Amino acid sequence: MVIDTKIMRFMKAAKVICSKNTVNKVTGVAYNNQMIAATNCNAQLTYTSDEDRKDTIYLPVKAIDYIMSFGKGSKIDFKVEGRVCKISSGRSHTQFALLTEDALPSMGRIEIGNIKPIRLSPEAIALLKNVNTAPTNKSGKPAAQGISIRTENDNVVAYGTDGTKMAYAILAEDTIQNIDINLHKDTLSLILSTSLFDEGADIVSADNNRKLVLTSIDGIRLIVSQYDYNGLDAKSIINTIDKSNKKISLNKNDLFNICKRADLLGDKKTIYEIARMQISKDTLTIKWRGATSSLSEYIPIKNYSSGDDIEIGVNINLLAIALSCMNTDIIEIHHGNSLSAYYLTDGKIDYMIMPVRLGNSL
């Protein structure tokens, strides 16, 4: 094996895949004349190899670090003797005990057939990363948390939610492929943390929407499994949004900076994450009170479409997360009454947050 750029990218991603294993105690790499595969409980990474091997070597995950340590351009030799694999490069020699074939869980070979993949642009991958910021509530109900990638009205869309906030974005338009798969929130984090797909990816649904196959621009393939839970009922969450289309326009950075200042003053307790967001004809005011300090700031707004002033209880941290996903200077906030969900949008991603009931102490 000669370590080229593609192998190095694969090895780095394989290390991430193996390190995220949460069910099986053993993870590693299978290496033969067809592919190198890193497997764990819910993901499988494959790479077509030009090596002419007649056998399959099952190596522990530590072998990845060893192989990568030689750097790009290095030639690596493998020699199997009994239950040991000797790995050599130049004057360096080491050996690893081989894993057994059944030690590495495998998803098996995935046949895509004649299904035409859907191309996700780098912008779509960036949107998917932002959608993935929504399911972060570790204390929420697991059945209400996750990522859903599906086809709606010939568009591939992504929903992410944890029951308190939800992000939505269109990833690709005018597609005829039917996708409807739910992913565990950690699975999508796994996909995106490899950086394999930052330059774009082809995606296709396989095994009756039980698996999602992503292929990088240089042909590295990642297969992830459907997450079996009660389902991501994103549409029911969307229905909590007030349909009266009351909205305002404002500068994203102005509001984001207020959130950062409130966070600096707070002491990380939940009660001090809550603030009052007051919307009137010309201004949006954030009022926040901590144990030893308080904050009151306003920013100008435009396109105020409601005739009445409104006050909404907001979680400062959740609002900051949503604002960090906005990619334009000017954004819109759509709102209803003080108890209905509000959402932020930059035209590419919609980020909905449930309000917080306000007490007299704020």
JOPE-V427093 format. One record per residue. N is the residue number from 1. RES is the residue in one letter. SS is DSSP state (H for helix, E for strand, - for the rest). PHI is phi as a letter, one per 30 degrees, with the letter a starting at -180 (* if undefined). OMEGA is omega in whole degrees, -180 to 180 (none if undefined). Layout:
n->{N | N}
res->{RES | RES}
ss->{SS | SS}
phi->{PHI | PHI}
omega->{OMEGA | OMEGA}
This chain:
n->{1 | 2 | 3 | 4 | 5 | 6 | 7 | 8 | 9 | 10 | 11 | 12 | 13 | 14 | 15 | 16 | 17 | 18 | 19 | 20 | 21 | 22 | 23 | 24 | 25 | 26 | 27 | 28 | 29 | 30 | 31 | 32 | 33 | 34 | 35 | 36 | 37 | 38 | 39 | 40 | 41 | 42 | 43 | 44 | 45 | 46 | 47 | 48 | 49 | 50 | 51 | 52 | 53 | 54 | 55 | 56 | 57 | 58 | 59 | 60 | 61 | 62 | 63 | 64 | 65 | 66 | 67 | 68 | 69 | 70 | 71 | 72 | 73 | 74 | 75 | 76 | 77 | 78 | 79 | 80 | 81 | 82 | 83 | 84 | 85 | 86 | 87 | 88 | 89 | 90 | 91 | 92 | 93 | 94 | 95 | 96 | 97 | 98 | 99 | 100 | 101 | 102 | 103 | 104 | 105 | 106 | 107 | 108 | 109 | 110 | 111 | 112 | 113 | 114 | 115 | 116 | 117 | 118 | 119 | 120 | 121 | 122 | 123 | 124 | 125 | 126 | 127 | 128 | 129 | 130 | 131 | 132 | 133 | 134 | 135 | 136 | 137 | 138 | 139 | 140 | 141 | 142 | 143 | 144 | 145 | 146 | 147 | 148 | 149 | 150 | 151 | 152 | 153 | 154 | 155 | 156 | 157 | 158 | 159 | 160 | 161 | 162 | 163 | 164 | 165 | 166 | 167 | 168 | 169 | 170 | 171 | 172 | 173 | 174 | 175 | 176 | 177 | 178 | 179 | 180 | 181 | 182 | 183 | 184 | 185 | 186 | 187 | 188 | 189 | 190 | 191 | 192 | 193 | 194 | 195 | 196 | 197 | 198 | 199 | 200 | 201 | 202 | 203 | 204 | 205 | 206 | 207 | 208 | 209 | 210 | 211 | 212 | 213 | 214 | 215 | 216 | 217 | 218 | 219 | 220 | 221 | 222 | 223 | 224 | 225 | 226 | 227 | 228 | 229 | 230 | 231 | 232 | 233 | 234 | 235 | 236 | 237 | 238 | 239 | 240 | 241 | 242 | 243 | 244 | 245 | 246 | 247 | 248 | 249 | 250 | 251 | 252 | 253 | 254 | 255 | 256 | 257 | 258 | 259 | 260 | 261 | 262 | 263 | 264 | 265 | 266 | 267 | 268 | 269 | 270 | 271 | 272 | 273 | 274 | 275 | 276 | 277 | 278 | 279 | 280 | 281 | 282 | 283 | 284 | 285 | 286 | 287 | 288 | 289 | 290 | 291 | 292 | 293 | 294 | 295 | 296 | 297 | 298 | 299 | 300 | 301 | 302 | 303 | 304 | 305 | 306 | 307 | 308 | 309 | 310 | 311 | 312 | 313 | 314 | 315 | 316 | 317 | 318 | 319 | 320 | 321 | 322 | 323 | 324 | 325 | 326 | 327 | 328 | 329 | 330 | 331 | 332 | 333 | 334 | 335 | 336 | 337 | 338 | 339 | 340 | 341 | 342 | 343 | 344 | 345 | 346 | 347 | 348 | 349 | 350 | 351 | 352 | 353 | 354 | 355 | 356 | 357 | 358 | 359 | 360 | 361 | 362}
res->{M | V | I | D | T | K | I | M | R | F | M | K | A | A | K | V | I | C | S | K | N | T | V | N | K | V | T | G | V | A | Y | N | N | Q | M | I | A | A | T | N | C | N | A | Q | L | T | Y | T | S | D | E | D | R | K | D | T | I | Y | L | P | V | K | A | I | D | Y | I | M | S | F | G | K | G | S | K | I | D | F | K | V | E | G | R | V | C | K | I | S | S | G | R | S | H | T | Q | F | A | L | L | T | E | D | A | L | P | S | M | G | R | I | E | I | G | N | I | K | P | I | R | L | S | P | E | A | I | A | L | L | K | N | V | N | T | A | P | T | N | K | S | G | K | P | A | A | Q | G | I | S | I | R | T | E | N | D | N | V | V | A | Y | G | T | D | G | T | K | M | A | Y | A | I | L | A | E | D | T | I | Q | N | I | D | I | N | L | H | K | D | T | L | S | L | I | L | S | T | S | L | F | D | E | G | A | D | I | V | S | A | D | N | N | R | K | L | V | L | T | S | I | D | G | I | R | L | I | V | S | Q | Y | D | Y | N | G | L | D | A | K | S | I | I | N | T | I | D | K | S | N | K | K | I | S | L | N | K | N | D | L | F | N | I | C | K | R | A | D | L | L | G | D | K | K | T | I | Y | E | I | A | R | M | Q | I | S | K | D | T | L | T | I | K | W | R | G | A | T | S | S | L | S | E | Y | I | P | I | K | N | Y | S | S | G | D | D | I | E | I | G | V | N | I | N | L | L | A | I | A | L | S | C | M | N | T | D | I | I | E | I | H | H | G | N | S | L | S | A | Y | Y | L | T | D | G | K | I | D | Y | M | I | M | P | V | R | L | G | N | S | L}
ss->{- | E | - | - | H | H | H | H | H | H | H | H | H | H | H | H | H | H | H | - | - | - | - | - | - | - | - | E | E | E | E | - | - | - | E | E | E | E | E | - | - | - | E | E | E | E | E | E | - | - | - | - | - | - | - | - | E | E | E | E | - | H | H | H | H | H | H | H | - | - | - | - | - | - | E | - | E | E | E | E | E | - | - | E | E | E | E | E | E | - | - | E | E | E | E | E | E | - | - | - | H | H | H | - | - | - | - | - | - | - | - | - | - | - | - | - | - | E | E | E | - | H | H | H | H | H | H | H | H | H | H | - | - | - | - | - | - | - | - | - | - | H | H | H | - | E | E | E | E | E | E | E | - | - | E | E | E | E | E | E | E | - | - | - | E | E | E | E | E | E | E | E | - | - | - | - | - | - | - | E | E | E | E | - | H | H | H | H | H | H | H | H | H | - | - | - | - | - | - | - | E | E | E | E | E | E | - | - | - | - | E | E | E | E | E | E | - | - | - | - | E | E | E | E | E | - | - | - | - | - | - | - | - | H | H | H | H | H | - | - | E | - | - | - | - | E | E | E | E | E | E | H | H | H | H | H | H | H | H | H | H | H | H | H | H | - | - | - | - | H | H | H | H | E | E | E | E | E | E | - | - | - | E | E | E | E | E | E | E | - | - | - | - | E | E | E | E | E | E | E | - | E | - | - | - | - | - | - | - | E | E | E | E | E | E | H | H | H | H | H | H | H | H | H | - | - | - | - | - | E | E | E | E | E | E | - | - | - | - | - | E | E | E | E | E | - | - | - | E | E | E | E | E | - | - | - | - | - | - | - | - | -}
phi->{* | c | d | c | d | d | d | d | d | d | d | d | d | d | d | d | e | d | d | c | d | b | c | d | d | c | b | l | b | c | b | b | d | c | a | c | b | c | b | b | d | b | b | b | c | b | b | d | c | c | d | c | c | c | b | c | c | c | c | d | d | d | d | d | d | d | d | d | d | d | i | d | j | d | c | c | c | c | b | c | b | i | c | b | c | c | c | b | a | i | c | c | b | b | b | b | d | d | d | d | e | d | d | c | d | b | d | i | d | c | c | d | i | c | d | d | d | c | d | c | d | e | d | d | d | d | d | d | d | d | d | d | d | d | d | b | d | d | c | d | d | e | d | c | b | l | b | b | c | a | c | b | h | i | c | c | b | b | c | b | a | b | j | c | b | b | c | b | a | d | c | a | c | h | c | c | d | c | b | a | b | c | b | d | e | d | d | d | e | d | e | d | d | d | i | d | c | d | c | j | a | c | b | a | c | b | h | h | i | c | b | c | c | c | b | d | d | c | j | d | c | c | c | b | c | e | c | d | b | d | j | c | d | d | d | d | d | e | d | d | d | d | c | d | h | d | a | b | c | a | d | e | d | d | d | d | d | d | d | d | d | d | d | d | d | d | c | i | d | e | d | c | c | c | b | c | c | c | c | b | d | c | b | c | c | c | c | b | b | c | d | b | a | b | b | b | b | b | b | d | b | b | h | d | c | c | d | c | d | b | b | b | d | b | d | e | d | d | d | d | d | d | d | d | c | d | c | b | d | c | b | c | c | c | b | b | c | d | c | c | d | b | b | c | b | c | j | c | b | c | b | c | b | d | d | c | d | c | c | d | d | d}
omega->{172 | -177 | 175 | -177 | -178 | 179 | 179 | 178 | 179 | -178 | 178 | 178 | 179 | 179 | 178 | -179 | -177 | -177 | -178 | 180 | -177 | -176 | -177 | -178 | -176 | 172 | -179 | -175 | 172 | -172 | 178 | -175 | -178 | -175 | 166 | -175 | 172 | -175 | 167 | -168 | -176 | -180 | 178 | -178 | -177 | -177 | -180 | -176 | 175 | -179 | -179 | 179 | 179 | -179 | 177 | 179 | 179 | -173 | 176 | -174 | 179 | 179 | 180 | 180 | -178 | -179 | -179 | -175 | -179 | 176 | -178 | 179 | -179 | 177 | -178 | 178 | 179 | 177 | -178 | 175 | -177 | -179 | -179 | 174 | 177 | -179 | -175 | 172 | -178 | -179 | -179 | 180 | 174 | 179 | 179 | 172 | -178 | 170 | 173 | -178 | -177 | 178 | -179 | 176 | -177 | 176 | -176 | -180 | -179 | 178 | 180 | 179 | -176 | 180 | -180 | -180 | 176 | -179 | 172 | -179 | 174 | 178 | 179 | 177 | 178 | 177 | 180 | 176 | 180 | 176 | -177 | 177 | -176 | -179 | -177 | -177 | -176 | -178 | -179 | 179 | -180 | -178 | -179 | -175 | 176 | -180 | 176 | 174 | -173 | 176 | 177 | 179 | 179 | 175 | 172 | -177 | 178 | 173 | 171 | -178 | 170 | 179 | 178 | 177 | -178 | 176 | -178 | 178 | 173 | -177 | -179 | -176 | 174 | 178 | 179 | 180 | 180 | 176 | 176 | -175 | 175 | 180 | 173 | -178 | 180 | 179 | 178 | 175 | 178 | 180 | -173 | -177 | 179 | -177 | 179 | -169 | -179 | -180 | -180 | -179 | 169 | 178 | 177 | 177 | -177 | 175 | 178 | 179 | 175 | -179 | 176 | -177 | 177 | 180 | -180 | -177 | 177 | 169 | 175 | -172 | 175 | 180 | 179 | -175 | 172 | 176 | -178 | 174 | -171 | 176 | -180 | -176 | -176 | -177 | 179 | 176 | 179 | -178 | 177 | 179 | 178 | -176 | -177 | 175 | 172 | -175 | 175 | 174 | -179 | 178 | -177 | -175 | 177 | -179 | -180 | 180 | 175 | 179 | -180 | 180 | 177 | 179 | 178 | -178 | -175 | 179 | 173 | 175 | -175 | -176 | -178 | 172 | -174 | 179 | 175 | 174 | -177 | -179 | 176 | -172 | -173 | -172 | 167 | -177 | 173 | 176 | -176 | 180 | 176 | -178 | -176 | -178 | 179 | -178 | 173 | -178 | 177 | 176 | 179 | 177 | 178 | 174 | 178 | -172 | 180 | -180 | -176 | 172 | -178 | 177 | -177 | 174 | -176 | 170 | -175 | -178 | 180 | 178 | 179 | 178 | -180 | -179 | -180 | 179 | -180 | -174 | 177 | -180 | -180 | 179 | 175 | 169 | 176 | -175 | 174 | 175 | -174 | -177 | -180 | -179 | 174 | 179 | 179 | 178 | 172 | -179 | 179 | -180 | 174 | -177 | -176 | 180 | 176 | -180 | 179 | 176 | -176 | 173 | -178 | -175 | -177 | none}
